[in-house]
Amino acid sequence: MRIIVGLLANILVTLIIVHVILSYVMDRFHPVRRGVDSIVEPLLMPIRRALPPVAGLDFSPVVLIILIQIISNLLVNL
């Protein structure tokens, strides 16, 4: 169980980081970016509604990574 939760958490965190990098270097209609966006965007949208951009910076990916780490640690410790 610990390995599976850790693996899923690492995959999600990696996808979030890839999402952020691709948003700077790749057109949003590129198939690779659309695939990553289809996984990450539904997770980011509730955070973006609660936490609007500050000075033009979107901190929702950072918040999501922190939440994933907290939830994975809680699940592993159960």
Secondary structure, DSSP 8 states (H G I E B T S, - for coil): -HHHHHHHHHHHHHHHHHHHHHHHHS-TTSHHHHHHHHHHHHHHHHHHHHS--BTTB--HHHHHHHHHHHHHHHHHH-
